[in-house]
Amino acid sequence: MTNFIKQTIALAKENVKHGGRPFACLIVQQGHVIAQATNQVAQTKDPTAHAEIVAIREACTKLGTEHLTDCEFYILAHPCPMCLAAMYYCSPLKVTFITTRDDYSHYYVDHRKYFTLDNFYAEFGKPWQARNLPMTYHPDPEGIEVYKLWRQLNPAP
C-alpha cells in the first residue's frame, strides 16, 4: 500500500510541475495498477477531467465493465462530490485518500460560481429548490416514456 501512496504523490507532483492541478488517482486490481491519471482540468479546460474521473474511464474501458468492485483507489485528496458519486457508481473495494480538504486548504483554493470547497458537500444535501445552482423542474408526461421504453428493452432480471 505504501508504494501506491508514494506513486500517487509522485504522479500529482509531476502534474503540478507541468502546469496541472495537485490531484492524482491510481486504480489497483489485485496488486497491479490498471489505471492512473492526474487532474487534467487546467490542460483540457474540461471541468469534469478530475483525476478520479479520468482514471475510472480508463479502467472501465480497459476492463470492459462499469463495475470496479475488485479494485482499490489511491487518491491524493479526499474526493469532491462529483468524484465521490462516480466512485459510488463504479463501487470499488476501497478508497484510500492521502490528504483532507483541511490539510490542503491553506495551499489550494478553487472557488466556483455556485460553490466553494467549504460548502460544496452541503449543497448536495439541500433540496434542489434551495441549491445555489438555479434549477427548474418542468414535468412532461412524454419524459417518462423514455424510461418505459428502456424497461421494455431491458427487462428486470
Secondary structure, 3 states (H helix, E strand, C coil): CHHHHHHHHHHHHHHHHCCCCCCEEEEEECCEEEEEEECCHHHHCCCCCCHHHHHHHHHHHHHCCCCCCCEEEEEEECCCHHHHHHHHHHCCCEEEEEECHHHHCCCCCCCCCCCCCCCHHHHHHCCHHHCCCCCCCCCCCCHHHHHHHHHHHCCCC
